[in-house]
Each structure stands twice: as structure tokens, then as C-alpha cells.
Amino acid sequence: MTVEKARETLWAFLAEATKFEIRCVRVTHGKAVRLDGKRPMIKSHVNTWLRQHAQVLGFTSCQARHGGAGAVYVMLKRTMMEGRDE
């Protein structure tokens, strides 16, 4: 996946989670080693993008059984569905 496509996909995923009031999601970005030996491209971008997203409260690497360093748990802000009183 290109960096641009990865960002679009992440933003759409977070928007859908917010729409359905899902508070915690897992994003699998992988941790593939690049051929040039540099840091994984998508992984480092996901870190930056999540810090910029208005709905993200925080995130952390997953447990090994959920992807380890190749995935993150993301906690999203609470949203109020239309018609609910709280």
C-alpha cells in the first residue's frame, strides 16, 4: 500500500469507527523491514497520523497475540449519537 493510500484508509476506518461509536480499535500497519535498511515507512507514518487525528485519545502497541509491534490499539473519543441524552 502506498503512504497516501494508507492514510486515506486509516482516516476512513477511524471515521467509520466513530460513526458506530466504537471506542477501541486495532490498526495493523505491519513492521516490514525496508530494502534500503531504513525504518518501516507505514508504521512510522501511522504513529504521526494518529497523533494528528482529532478523535484519537491515545494508542499503544498491541500484545504479541494481536500483532505486537506491527499493530496498535487505538482509543477513540466518545461521541454522542443523535437522540441520546447523557
N, CA, C and O atoms as a Tinker XYZ file with bonds, in Angstrom:
   344  protein
     1  N      0.850000   -1.172000    0.000000    73     2
     2  CA     0.000000    0.000000    0.000000    64     1     3
     3  C      0.896000    1.235000    0.000000    63     2     4     5
     4  O      1.895000    1.279000    0.718000    81     3
     5  N      0.550000    2.215000   -0.785000    73     3     6
     6  CA     1.322000    3.456000   -0.779000    64     5     7
     7  C      1.027000    4.235000    0.501000    63     6     8     9
     8  O      0.033000    3.972000    1.177000    81     7
     9  N      1.880000    5.180000    0.825000    73     7    10
    10  CA     1.684000    6.010000    2.011000    64     9    11
    11  C      0.374000    6.780000    1.895000    63    10    12    13
    12  O     -0.387000    6.855000    2.860000    81    11
    13  N      0.107000    7.347000    0.738000    73    11    14
    14  CA    -1.129000    8.116000    0.536000    64    13    15
    15  C     -2.365000    7.233000    0.705000    63    14    16    17
    16  O     -3.325000    7.638000    1.362000    81    15
    17  N     -2.355000    6.051000    0.131000    73    15    18
    18  CA    -3.485000    5.123000    0.237000    64    17    19
    19  C     -3.648000    4.655000    1.680000    63    18    20    21
    20  O     -4.772000    4.503000    2.157000    81    19
    21  N     -2.548000    4.428000    2.372000    73    19    22
    22  CA    -2.606000    4.009000    3.771000    64    21    23
    23  C     -3.268000    5.089000    4.625000    63    22    24    25
    24  O     -4.073000    4.776000    5.502000    81    23
    25  N     -2.943000    6.335000    4.380000    73    23    26
    26  CA    -3.535000    7.447000    5.153000    64    25    27
    27  C     -5.027000    7.543000    4.880000    63    26    28    29
    28  O     -5.820000    7.689000    5.811000    81    27
    29  N     -5.415000    7.463000    3.625000    73    27    30
    30  CA    -6.842000    7.512000    3.265000    64    29    31
    31  C     -7.600000    6.368000    3.934000    63    30    32    33
    32  O     -8.696000    6.567000    4.459000    81    31
    33  N     -7.017000    5.179000    3.912000    73    31    34
    34  CA    -7.657000    4.004000    4.503000    64    33    35
    35  C     -7.791000    4.158000    6.014000    63    34    36    37
    36  O     -8.834000    3.830000    6.579000    81    35
    37  N     -6.752000    4.651000    6.668000    73    35    38
    38  CA    -6.796000    4.859000    8.112000    64    37    39
    39  C     -7.857000    5.880000    8.483000    63    38    40    41
    40  O     -8.645000    5.651000    9.400000    81    39
    41  N     -7.885000    7.001000    7.780000    73    39    42
    42  CA    -8.871000    8.051000    8.070000    64    41    43
    43  C    -10.300000    7.522000    7.881000    63    42    44    45
    44  O    -11.179000    7.813000    8.692000    81    43
    45  N    -10.531000    6.754000    6.822000    73    43    46
    46  CA   -11.859000    6.189000    6.575000    64    45    47
    47  C    -12.231000    5.192000    7.678000    63    46    48    49
    48  O    -13.375000    5.166000    8.133000    81    47
    49  N    -11.279000    4.387000    8.099000    73    47    50
    50  CA   -11.516000    3.408000    9.160000    64    49    51
    51  C    -11.882000    4.103000   10.469000    63    50    52    53
    52  O    -12.829000    3.696000   11.142000    81    51
    53  N    -11.143000    5.142000   10.832000    73    51    54
    54  CA   -11.430000    5.865000   12.068000    64    53    55
    55  C    -12.773000    6.585000   11.995000    63    54    56    57
    56  O    -13.486000    6.666000   12.996000    81    55
    57  N    -13.122000    7.103000   10.831000    73    55    58
    58  CA   -14.425000    7.756000   10.645000    64    57    59
    59  C    -15.559000    6.755000   10.830000    63    58    60    61
    60  O    -16.573000    7.072000   11.451000    81    59
    61  N    -15.393000    5.557000   10.298000    73    59    62
    62  CA   -16.419000    4.528000   10.429000    64    61    63
    63  C    -16.552000    4.080000   11.884000    63    62    64    65
    64  O    -17.663000    3.891000   12.380000    81    63
    65  N    -15.434000    3.912000   12.555000    73    63    66
    66  CA   -15.474000    3.531000   13.970000    64    65    67
    67  C    -16.181000    4.600000   14.791000    63    66    68    69
    68  O    -16.979000    4.277000   15.671000    81    67
    69  N    -15.900000    5.854000   14.515000    73    67    70
    70  CA   -16.545000    6.967000   15.211000    64    69    71
    71  C    -18.042000    6.977000   14.935000    63    70    72    73
    72  O    -18.843000    7.199000   15.843000    81    71
    73  N    -18.414000    6.740000   13.702000    73    71    74
    74  CA   -19.826000    6.724000   13.301000    64    73    75
    75  C    -20.606000    5.686000   14.100000    63    74    76    77
    76  O    -21.744000    5.937000   14.496000    81    75
    77  N    -20.010000    4.533000   14.339000    73    75    78
    78  CA   -20.673000    3.456000   15.067000    64    77    79
    79  C    -20.351000    3.459000   16.564000    63    78    80    81
    80  O    -20.648000    2.495000   17.270000    81    79
    81  N    -19.748000    4.542000   17.041000    73    79    82
    82  CA   -19.389000    4.725000   18.442000    64    81    83
    83  C    -18.502000    3.614000   18.996000    63    82    84    85
    84  O    -18.642000    3.212000   20.151000    81    83
    85  N    -17.605000    3.131000   18.175000    73    83    86
    86  CA   -16.622000    2.147000   18.622000    64    85    87
    87  C    -15.497000    2.916000   19.296000    63    86    88    89
    88  O    -14.940000    3.841000   18.705000    81    87
    89  N    -15.165000    2.553000   20.496000    73    87    90
    90  CA   -14.198000    3.322000   21.275000    64    89    91
    91  C    -12.769000    2.818000   21.183000    63    90    92    93
    92  O    -11.831000    3.590000   21.379000    81    91
    93  N    -12.583000    1.531000   20.887000    73    91    94
    94  CA   -11.243000    0.976000   20.809000    64    93    95
    95  C    -11.124000    0.117000   19.554000    63    94    96    97
    96  O    -11.935000   -0.781000   19.329000    81    95
    97  N    -10.119000    0.397000   18.748000    73    95    98
    98  CA    -9.894000   -0.354000   17.510000    64    97    99
    99  C     -8.442000   -0.803000   17.452000    63    98   100   101
   100  O     -7.588000   -0.295000   18.178000    81    99
   101  N     -8.182000   -1.754000   16.584000    73    99   102
   102  CA    -6.813000   -2.211000   16.353000    64   101   103
   103  C     -6.449000   -1.889000   14.921000    63   102   104   105
   104  O     -7.191000   -2.222000   13.997000    81   103
   105  N     -5.320000   -1.247000   14.735000    73   103   106
   106  CA    -4.809000   -0.905000   13.406000    64   105   107
   107  C     -3.552000   -1.733000   13.171000    63   106   108   109
   108  O     -2.581000   -1.619000   13.919000    81   107
   109  N     -3.568000   -2.559000   12.142000    73   107   110
   110  CA    -2.409000   -3.365000   11.786000    64   109   111
   111  C     -1.667000   -2.670000   10.654000    63   110   112   113
   112  O     -2.180000   -2.562000    9.541000    81   111
   113  N     -0.469000   -2.204000   10.938000    73   111   114
   114  CA     0.318000   -1.465000    9.952000    64   113   115
   115  C      1.516000   -2.262000    9.461000    63   114   116   117
   116  O      2.145000   -1.895000    8.469000    81   115
   117  N      1.829000   -3.344000   10.148000    73   115   118
   118  CA     2.986000   -4.141000    9.772000    64   117   119
   119  C      4.272000   -3.525000   10.276000    63   118   120   121
   120  O      4.297000   -2.398000   10.770000    81   119
   121  N      5.329000   -4.284000   10.141000    73   119   122
   122  CA     6.643000   -3.786000   10.569000    64   121   123
   123  C      7.729000   -4.276000    9.623000    63   122   124   125
   124  O      8.861000   -4.543000   10.025000    81   123
   125  N      7.353000   -4.383000    8.370000    73   123   126
   126  CA     8.275000   -4.896000    7.360000    64   125   127
   127  C      9.550000   -4.060000    7.292000    63   126   128   129
   128  O      9.501000   -2.831000    7.344000    81   127
   129  N     10.661000   -4.721000    7.177000    73   127   130
   130  CA    11.943000   -4.042000    7.022000    64   129   131
   131  C     12.081000   -3.626000    5.565000    63   130   132   133
   132  O     11.876000   -4.428000    4.654000    81   131
   133  N     12.426000   -2.380000    5.361000    73   131   134
   134  CA    12.592000   -1.869000    4.001000    64   133   135
   135  C     13.883000   -2.389000    3.387000    63   134   136   137
   136  O     14.839000   -2.696000    4.099000    81   135
   137  N     13.906000   -2.484000    2.077000    73   135   138
   138  CA    15.087000   -2.975000    1.368000    64   137   139
   139  C     16.308000   -2.089000    1.586000    63   138   140   141
   140  O     17.439000   -2.573000    1.562000    81   139
   141  N     16.082000   -0.786000    1.799000    73   139   142
   142  CA    17.206000    0.128000    1.992000    64   141   143
   143  C     17.681000    0.166000    3.454000    63   142   144   145
   144  O     18.584000    0.930000    3.795000    81   143
   145  N     17.067000   -0.662000    4.314000    73   143   146
   146  CA    17.504000   -0.766000    5.703000    64   145   147
   147  C     16.952000    0.311000    6.621000    63   146   148   149
   148  O     17.264000    0.311000    7.812000    81   147
   149  N     16.150000    1.220000    6.110000    73   147   150
   150  CA    15.584000    2.285000    6.937000    64   149   151
   151  C     14.357000    1.777000    7.694000    63   150   152   153
   152  O     13.908000    0.647000    7.502000    81   151
   153  N     13.831000    2.642000    8.555000    73   151   154
   154  CA    12.651000    2.295000    9.347000    64   153   155
   155  C     11.456000    1.981000    8.443000    63   154   156   157
   156  O     11.366000    2.491000    7.326000    81   155
   157  N     10.533000    1.134000    8.935000    73   155   158
   158  CA     9.323000    0.844000    8.163000    64   157   159
   159  C      8.537000    2.126000    7.886000    63   158   160   161
   160  O      8.285000    2.914000    8.797000    81   159
   161  N      8.153000    2.329000    6.636000    73   159   162
   162  CA     7.518000    3.568000    6.201000    64   161   163
   163  C      6.113000    3.752000    6.785000    63   162   164   165
   164  O      5.843000    4.777000    7.412000    81   163
   165  N      5.230000    2.793000    6.594000    73   163   166
   166  CA     3.843000    2.941000    7.025000    64   165   167
   167  C      3.754000    3.021000    8.549000    63   166   168   169
   168  O      3.006000    3.839000    9.085000    81   167
   169  N      4.504000    2.187000    9.237000    73   167   170
   170  CA     4.473000    2.165000   10.705000    64   169   171
   171  C      4.779000    3.543000   11.280000    63   170   172   173
   172  O      4.056000    4.016000   12.157000    81   171
   173  N      5.814000    4.181000   10.813000    73   171   174
   174  CA     6.182000    5.491000   11.362000    64   173   175
   175  C      5.166000    6.563000   10.983000    63   174   176   177
   176  O      4.923000    7.486000   11.760000    81   175
   177  N      4.573000    6.451000    9.800000    73   175   178
   178  CA     3.538000    7.408000    9.399000    64   177   179
   179  C      2.275000    7.235000   10.242000    63   178   180   181
   180  O      1.659000    8.226000   10.634000    81   179
   181  N      1.883000    6.001000   10.523000    73   179   182
   182  CA     0.685000    5.751000   11.333000    64   181   183
   183  C      0.854000    6.421000   12.696000    63   182   184   185
   184  O     -0.091000    7.018000   13.211000    81   183
   185  N      2.027000    6.330000   13.273000    73   183   186
   186  CA     2.311000    6.982000   14.547000    64   185   187
   187  C      2.031000    8.483000   14.457000    63   186   188   189
   188  O      1.383000    9.047000   15.338000    81   187
   189  N      2.506000    9.117000   13.418000    73   187   190
   190  CA     2.305000   10.557000   13.223000    64   189   191
   191  C      0.839000   10.881000   12.965000    63   190   192   193
   192  O      0.293000   11.811000   13.558000    81   191
   193  N      0.204000   10.122000   12.089000    73   191   194
   194  CA    -1.203000   10.387000   11.735000    64   193   195
   195  C     -2.120000   10.259000   12.938000    63   194   196   197
   196  O     -3.020000   11.080000   13.117000    81   195
   197  N     -1.907000    9.242000   13.769000    73   195   198
   198  CA    -2.770000    9.065000   14.933000    64   197   199
   199  C     -2.634000   10.230000   15.906000    63   198   200   201
   200  O     -3.608000   10.603000   16.560000    81   199
   201  N     -1.461000   10.799000   16.007000    73   199   202
   202  CA    -1.256000   11.972000   16.873000    64   201   203
   203  C     -1.998000   13.194000   16.339000    63   202   204   205
   204  O     -2.349000   14.088000   17.109000    81   203
   205  N     -2.235000   13.241000   15.051000    73   203   206
   206  CA    -2.898000   14.383000   14.416000    64   205   207
   207  C     -4.421000   14.266000   14.387000    63   206   208   209
   208  O     -5.114000   15.271000   14.228000    81   207
   209  N     -4.939000   13.067000   14.538000    73   207   210
   210  CA    -6.381000   12.839000   14.371000    64   209   211
   211  C     -7.153000   13.334000   15.591000    63   210   212   213
   212  O     -6.809000   13.003000   16.726000    81   211
   213  N     -8.192000   14.124000   15.356000    73   211   214
   214  CA    -8.959000   14.756000   16.434000    64   213   215
   215  C     -9.704000   13.752000   17.313000    63   214   216   217
   216  O     -9.955000   14.045000   18.482000    81   215
   217  N    -10.060000   12.594000   16.797000    73   215   218
   218  CA   -10.838000   11.614000   17.564000    64   217   219
   219  C     -9.977000   10.665000   18.394000    63   218   220   221
   220  O    -10.513000    9.906000   19.201000    81   219
   221  N     -8.677000   10.690000   18.218000    73   219   222
   222  CA    -7.793000    9.745000   18.910000    64   221   223
   223  C     -7.387000   10.289000   20.283000    63   222   224   225
   224  O     -6.814000   11.372000   20.398000    81   223
   225  N     -7.698000    9.513000   21.311000    73   223   226
   226  CA    -7.277000    9.862000   22.669000    64   225   227
   227  C     -5.869000    9.359000   22.947000    63   226   228   229
   228  O     -5.086000   10.034000   23.616000    81   227
   229  N     -5.541000    8.169000   22.434000    73   227   230
   230  CA    -4.225000    7.597000   22.648000    64   229   231
   231  C     -4.105000    6.276000   21.911000    63   230   232   233
   232  O     -5.084000    5.741000   21.392000    81   231
   233  N     -2.878000    5.759000   21.877000    73   231   234
   234  CA    -2.636000    4.482000   21.212000    64   233   235
   235  C     -1.371000    3.856000   21.768000    63   234   236   237
   236  O     -0.501000    4.542000   22.305000    81   235
   237  N     -1.284000    2.523000   21.629000    73   235   238
   238  CA    -0.127000    1.785000   22.116000    64   237   239
   239  C      0.052000    0.518000   21.291000    63   238   240   241
   240  O     -0.902000    0.039000   20.678000    81   239
   241  N      1.240000   -0.018000   21.270000    73   239   242
   242  CA     1.491000   -1.268000   20.554000    64   241   243
   243  C      0.643000   -2.386000   21.136000    63   242   244   245
   244  O      0.328000   -2.389000   22.327000    81   243
   245  N      0.281000   -3.322000   20.294000    73   243   246
   246  CA    -0.566000   -4.448000   20.693000    64   245   247
   247  C      0.231000   -5.530000   21.416000    63   246   248   249
   248  O      1.459000   -5.581000   21.350000    81   247
   249  N     -0.508000   -6.385000   22.102000    73   247   250
   250  CA     0.085000   -7.586000   22.666000    64   249   251
   251  C      0.521000   -8.473000   21.508000    63   250   252   253
   252  O      0.006000   -8.349000   20.397000    81   251
   253  N      1.468000   -9.365000   21.766000    73   251   254
   254  CA     2.010000  -10.241000   20.713000    64   253   255
   255  C      0.912000  -11.014000   19.982000    63   254   256   257
   256  O      0.975000  -11.165000   18.762000    81   255
   257  N     -0.082000  -11.498000   20.703000    73   255   258
   258  CA    -1.155000  -12.282000   20.068000    64   257   259
   259  C     -2.048000  -11.451000   19.149000    63   258   260   261
   260  O     -2.803000  -12.011000   18.354000    81   259
   261  N     -1.972000  -10.115000   19.247000    73   259   262
   262  CA    -2.755000   -9.225000   18.387000    64   261   263
   263  C     -1.905000   -8.486000   17.361000    63   262   264   265
   264  O     -2.399000   -7.573000   16.699000    81   263
   265  N     -0.661000   -8.855000   17.219000    73   263   266
   266  CA     0.189000   -8.230000   16.207000    64   265   267
   267  C      1.458000   -7.597000   16.728000    63   266   268   269
   268  O      2.314000   -7.192000   15.942000    81   267
   269  N      1.598000   -7.505000   18.037000    73   267   270
   270  CA     2.822000   -6.948000   18.624000    64   269   271
   271  C      3.158000   -5.568000   18.089000    63   270   272   273
   272  O      2.292000   -4.698000   18.005000    81   271
   273  N      4.417000   -5.370000   17.730000    73   271   274
   274  CA     4.881000   -4.069000   17.236000    64   273   275
   275  C      4.380000   -3.757000   15.823000    63   274   276   277
   276  O      4.628000   -2.668000   15.304000    81   275
   277  N      3.684000   -4.699000   15.207000    73   275   278
   278  CA     3.138000   -4.475000   13.872000    64   277   279
   279  C      1.704000   -3.970000   13.883000    63   278   280   281
   280  O      1.064000   -3.872000   12.836000    81   279
   281  N      1.198000   -3.647000   15.084000    73   279   282
   282  CA    -0.179000   -3.168000   15.209000    64   281   283
   283  C     -0.297000   -2.279000   16.441000    63   282   284   285
   284  O      0.542000   -2.337000   17.340000    81   283
   285  N     -1.332000   -1.465000   16.477000    73   283   286
   286  CA    -1.582000   -0.605000   17.631000    64   285   287
   287  C     -3.050000   -0.668000   18.029000    63   286   288   289
   288  O     -3.939000   -0.783000   17.186000    81   287
   289  N     -3.282000   -0.588000   19.345000    73   287   290
   290  CA    -4.626000   -0.378000   19.865000    64   289   291
   291  C     -4.835000    1.128000   19.864000    63   290   292   293
   292  O     -3.947000    1.884000   20.259000    81   291
   293  N     -6.005000    1.563000   19.421000    73   291   294
   294  CA    -6.310000    2.989000   19.364000    64   293   295
   295  C     -7.581000    3.259000   20.169000    63   294   296   297
   296  O     -8.616000    2.640000   19.923000    81   295
   297  N     -7.501000    4.184000   21.131000    73   295   298
   298  CA    -8.663000    4.586000   21.917000    64   297   299
   299  C     -9.225000    5.868000   21.308000    63   298   300   301
   300  O     -8.513000    6.855000   21.125000    81   299
   301  N    -10.516000    5.826000   21.001000    73   299   302
   302  CA   -11.172000    6.965000   20.361000    64   301   303
   303  C    -12.042000    7.720000   21.359000    63   302   304   305
   304  O    -12.528000    7.147000   22.335000    81   303
   305  N    -12.230000    9.002000   21.104000    73   303   306
   306  CA   -13.085000    9.825000   21.951000    64   305   307
   307  C    -14.521000    9.337000   21.878000    63   306   308   309
   308  O    -14.959000    8.758000   20.883000    81   307
   309  N    -15.221000    9.583000   22.938000    73   307   310
   310  CA   -16.634000    9.236000   22.982000    64   309   311
   311  C    -17.422000   10.254000   22.178000    63   310   312   313
   312  O    -17.176000   11.457000   22.270000    81   311
   313  N    -18.363000    9.770000   21.394000    73   311   314
   314  CA   -19.250000   10.655000   20.645000    64   313   315
   315  C    -20.677000   10.358000   21.066000    63   314   316   317
   316  O    -20.992000    9.251000   21.501000    81   315
   317  N    -21.514000   11.332000   20.935000    73   315   318
   318  CA   -22.916000   11.176000   21.314000    64   317   319
   319  C    -23.755000   10.955000   20.066000    63   318   320   321
   320  O    -23.767000   11.781000   19.153000    81   319
   321  N    -24.457000    9.825000   20.042000    73   319   322
   322  CA   -25.354000    9.571000   18.919000    64   321   323
   323  C    -26.557000   10.493000   19.036000    63   322   324   325
   324  O    -27.001000   10.827000   20.135000    81   323
   325  N    -27.069000   10.891000   17.897000    73   323   326
   326  CA   -28.229000   11.778000   17.853000    64   325   327
   327  C    -29.420000   11.139000   18.570000    63   326   328   329
   328  O    -29.728000    9.966000   18.357000    81   327
   329  N    -30.074000   11.915000   19.412000    73   327   330
   330  CA   -31.254000   11.411000   20.106000    64   329   331
   331  C    -30.990000   10.804000   21.466000    63   330   332   333
   332  O    -31.931000   10.447000   22.174000    81   331
   333  N    -29.715000   10.676000   21.852000    73   331   334
   334  CA   -29.398000   10.120000   23.167000    64   333   335
   335  C    -29.183000   11.234000   24.172000    63   334   336   337
   336  O    -28.575000   12.258000   23.859000    81   335
   337  N    -29.674000   11.034000   25.355000    73   335   338
   338  CA   -29.478000   12.001000   26.446000    64   337   339
   339  C    -28.493000   11.440000   27.447000    63   338   340   341
   340  O    -28.754000   10.406000   28.062000    81   339
   341  N    -27.365000   12.107000   27.619000    73   339   342
   342  CA   -26.382000   11.715000   28.628000    64   341   343
   343  C    -25.561000   12.900000   28.995000    63   342   344
   344  O    -24.667000   12.795000   29.835000    81   343
